[in-house]
Each structure stands twice: as structure tokens, then as C-alpha cells.
Amino acid sequence: MSSSMIKAFISLFLVSVLWGCNYPVSAYLLQGFSPVLLSTVRICFTSLFLIICALIHKGMKRPTISEWKYLIGVGIFGTLLNQTFYFTGLHHTTPANASLIISLAPIATILLERIIFKVKFTIKKSAGAIISLIGVFSIIGVANGALGISWGDFNILIAMLCLSISILFIRGLAKTMDTFIITVFSTVLGSVLMIPAAGVENLVCGSVISHSLFMWILLIFAGIIAQGVAGFWWNKGVAKVGAGTASMFMNIQPFVAILASHFILGNHISLNQILGGILVLLGVFIANMPSVKTVVSTGSNKAAM
């Protein structure tokens, strides 16, 4: 294995650990900020970072009218709704539950593709979806034959669905736009949409803002490093090892979130979370497992390179 491949694997692992730790860090920040305000400020710092990178990068392509429609979809579902429901949910549930439910996004995307685009289910995708759904039911709890979902978990489920819908928009954009350009425009657009949402939160229930310097440093770090820099590391790693291999590193996040939540916030690790997490990740792995033909084809392409 070449040194560049080893570096790519290390960067993907570190990003997954960083993203896993981001769940309890966000939960900690919610002790000093109201949910929508926290999301808005953090995404604004991320946007500022991306704008600076775009100016350095240069050569930014201006989106067409049809591309703007997709970008608006990503901004609304991937940022405005996803972040609003995510931080609202995280305010009422544990980071462990949030990370495990969010990890269901690939399965939700498969289901949405079936509903919207009539994409046929394979046996693997069907089996993976069923196993993952059983895992989610285990996490959020089923009591006396009824679904015992909490308000926080419900919001996280909505956030996960919004993320899955945004993935469909991104897949449409990726046919004509570079992923870096998509990230910059959709994030900046999303931050613009978040500002009125923060205003509504302030009018309805009042905004909470921390006066702690440490809280603000942590917020800026989360916005720039955990979302901005980590995103670049991830994209570079994906470009080197391929999307299929890189996606396996995503399975690290929930377990990092569970451990980090235990040590940072003192959250209890339940048996339901462990078993449910294993089922969710097993289902995602099965649903996205490449066929024998795909594996052979990928190997041939790498050899040719």
C-alpha cells in the first residue's frame, strides 16, 4: 500500500472520529445557546471559511438557473430544515441516539429513491432497510407494542429525512457541478436562510446566547474545523480511495459519539443503543455492499490507473 493511500485512510479515520465527537460537542454548546441560534451562528462561520477558500481557489463556476433550483433544495432541506430539526432534537435527546438515527440516512435515501424515482429494490437493499429499521426501533424504544419515541428522537428523525432529501438534490447537481462548488453555494445559501429562522425563534421563545469565551471558541472550532476543514479532508480521502471504501468509515461515527458522550457529558450507554446501533450499521453495510461485478470492475479501473 502506497504512503498516499495510508495518509488517505488516516485522514478518513480522523474525520470520522472528529464528526463523531461533534455530536456531544454540539450537545454541550446547547447548554449555552438556543438551538436555532446555535445552528445559525455555526453555519455562518462555516460559510465564511468556505467563502475565503473559494476566493483562494478561484475559478468558481456560476450556477445555471436549473442548478440554482437544486441548490435551493439543498439549502432548504440540507441546511435550514436539517439543522433546525437536528439541534432542536439534540436539545431533547442524547448525542448517541442522534448519531445512530442520523446514520440511517443512506437507507432513507434508498427508500426515497424508490418512492420518487421508482428505483427498484434489490434483495440486499430490502434486507438492509429492514435490519436498519429494526435497529432504529430498538434505539428509540418500543413499549407495550407501541412506538415510544421521544420528542427529541422525532426531531432527529425529521432531520435525517431532510438530509436524505438533500442528498437526492446533490446527486442531481453532481452531474454538472464540482462537489466543492456545491458545498460552497449550498452552505452559504443555507446560512442566509437560517438567519430569518433564528429571528423567528427569538420572537417565539426568545434566544439564548452564551457570554462564555470558551463556548464561543468551541462554537467557532466546530463550525470551521468540524464542518469546513474536515469536509475538505473527507473529499480528498474519497477522491483517493473511492466513495465505497470511504463510506465504511462513516460507520465509526455513531460509536465514537456514544463513547465521547459518555466521557464528555457523562451519558449512560444503554444496551438498546449498542444493539440498535449494530443493527443500523449492519443494515447500511448490507444495503450498500457492492456486487461481485462492481468489485471486479472497480479493481480493474484502479489497475488501469
N, C-alpha and C positions, 0 to 999 in steps of 0.2 A: 504494500500500500504506500503510495507516494506521500510526502510530507504535506502537500497541499490538501490531500484528502483527509489526512489526520487532523489538520487545522480546521477543515470544514466540519468534521464530526464534533470536534471540541467546541466550536462556535455554536453549533446547533444545540448541543447539550447545555451549554451555558445559558443560551437564550431561553430554553425550555425551563431551566431552573429559575431564571430571572422572572419569567412570566408566571411561574407557579408561585413565587414569593410575592408577586404583585397583588394577589388576592388578599392575603392578610394585611399587607401594607395599605391597600385601599380601605379595608375594614377599619384599620387603625385611624386613617385620616378622617373617616366618617364620625369619629369622636369629636372632631373639631370643626367640621364643615357639614352643611346640609347637602343631601345627595346631588341635586341638580347643579347647585353652585360648584361643588367639588368637581363634577364631571366637566362643567363648562370651563373652569379655570385651567384644569389639567389639559384638556384638549386644545385650549388656546396656546399653552406653552408648547405643546407638540406641533401645532400648526406653525408657530413662529420658527421653531427649529427646522421644520421641513421647508419653509419659505427660504430661509438662509441657505439650506443645502441646494435648493432649486436654483437660486441666484448664482451659487458657485458652480453648479453643474452646467448651467446654461443649456441652450438648445431645447427648451421646453416647448412641446407641441401644443398649439391652441386647439382645444376640443371642438369638434363639429357640433351642429345643432343636435343631431341624433345621439352623439356621445354625451352631450350635456344632459339629455334625458336620463341616460343610465347613471351619470354622476349624481344627479339629483336623487335618484333612487337609492344609491349607495349612501349619500349624505343623510337622507331621511331615515332609512332602515338601519344602516350600519353605524351611524353615529348618534343622531338625535334620539330615535326610539330605543336603540340598543343600549346606549349609555344611560339614558333616563331610567329605564326599567332595571338595568343592571345595578346601578348604585342605589336605587330605591329598594331593590330586593336585597342587596348585600347589607343594607341597614337593618334588615329584619330576619336574616338567616346567617349561617356560618360561611366563611370562605371555602370550607371543604365542600359543603353542599353546592355552593355556587360553581366551583370549578368542575365538579362532577356533572352537573346538569349542563353547563356550557359545553362540555366535551361531547355531548350528544349532537352537536351542530352538524357534523357530517351525515349522520343518519337522517336528521330532519331535512337536510338538503336533498338527500336521495328521495325522500317521501314527497317533497315539494316538486321535484323534477317529474315524478310520476304523475302528480295531480295536474301540474301546469303544462308540462311539455309531453305528457303521455309516454315518458321513457319507461321501457319495460323493466320489470323487476327480474333479476336473476335469483337463483336459489340462494347464492351467497348473500346478496343484498337483503333478501327477505329474512333469512336466518339471523343475519347481523342486526337488523332492525328490531326483530322480536326479542333477541337477547338483551340488547341495549335498553329497550323499553321496560323489560323486567327489572333491569338494574336501576333505572330511574324510579320505578315504583318502590323498590327496596330502599332507596335513599330518602325519598320524601315521605314514605310511610304509608302503609295500608292497614287500617284498623277496623275490625268487625265487618270486613267485606267492603268497606267504603274507603275512598281515597282521602287520606288525612293530610292534604297539602297545606302548608302554611302560606301566609300572605307573602312572605319573603321568597319562598321557593316558587310561588306562582309568578311573581315578577321576573325571577331569573329565567323561568321557562319562556315567558314572553320575549325577554331579551335574547335568548338563544334562538327563538324562531325568527326574530328580526335580523339577527346575524346571518342565519341561513338564507333568508330572502336577499340580503345584500350580497351574499356570495354568488347568487344567480345573476345579479346585475354586473358584478365584477367579471364573471365568466364571459358575459356578453361584451364587456369593454375590452377584455384582454385580447380579443381578436384583432383590434385595430390600435390599441394603446399599450405603451410600456407600463409595467406594474408600478414603477417608481412615479410616473406621471399620474397614474390613477390614484396612488396613495396621497400625493401632494394635493391634488384638486379635491378629492373626496373628503380629506381630513379638514382642509381649510373651509370648504363649503359646510361641512358638518359643524364646525366651531361657530360659524356665522348663524346657523340655525339654532344652536344651543343657547345663544345669548338671550333671545326672547323667552325661551323656556325657563331660564334662570330668573328672568323678570316675573314670569307668571308664578313661579314658586315663591318668590319674595312677597308677592301680593296676596297669595292664598294662605300661606302658613308662615311666612317670614323666613329669611335666610339666616343661616348660622355661619359665622366666619371666625376662624381661629386667629388669635393675636400672638400665637407661639411661633418664634423664628424657626424652631426645629420642624414644626408642622409644615411651614412654607417651603423649607429646604427639601423636605421629604416629598412634598407635592411636586415641586419642580423636577426633582430627580426622577419621580415616577413618570412624569409627562415626557421628559426629554430622553432619559436613558431607557426606561422600561418599554416605552412606546415608540420613540423615534429611533435611537441608535440600535436597539435590539431588532427592530424591523429591518434595518439595513443588513445587520449580521445574518438574520434569518434568510433574507432574499439571496445573499451571496452564497450561503450554505446550500440552499435549494438549487441554485444555478450549478453548483459543483457536483452534488451527489444525486440530484433529481428529486422531484416532488414526492414520489412514492416512498423513497428511503427517508426523506426529511419528515414526512408525516408521522412516521413511527416515533419520532422524538416528542411529538405532541402528547403522547400517552404518559410522558413523565410528569407533565404539569399538575394533574389532579393530586398525585401522590406527594409531590413537593408542597402543594398548597395545604394538604392535610397535615404534613409534618411541620411546616412553617407556622401554620395556625396554632398548632399545639405548643410550640416553643415560644412564639412571639406573643400570642394572645391568651395562651393557656386553655385553648378549646379542647374539649374532650373528644377523643377519637372513638366513634361508635362502631360496633360490628356491622350495622346496616350500611354505613358509609364505606367500609372496606369491601364487603361483599358486593354492594351495589356498584362501586367503582370498578371492581374487577369485571363485572358483567358488562357495564357500559363500554369499557375499553376493549374487552374481548369482542363485543358486537361490532364496534367501529373497525377493529382489525379485520374481522371476517368479511364485513361488507366491502372493505376497500382492498382486500387481498387480490393482487393481480393474478390473472390466469396464467397457465403454463406458457401459452403462446406469447403473452405480453412480456413475461420474464425473459424468454428466449430472444424476442425482438429487441428488448432494451439492452440485453447483453451484447447483441450483435452491433448495435449502434455505438455503444461505448468502445467496442473493439475497433470499429472503423475510425473513431476519432483518435 
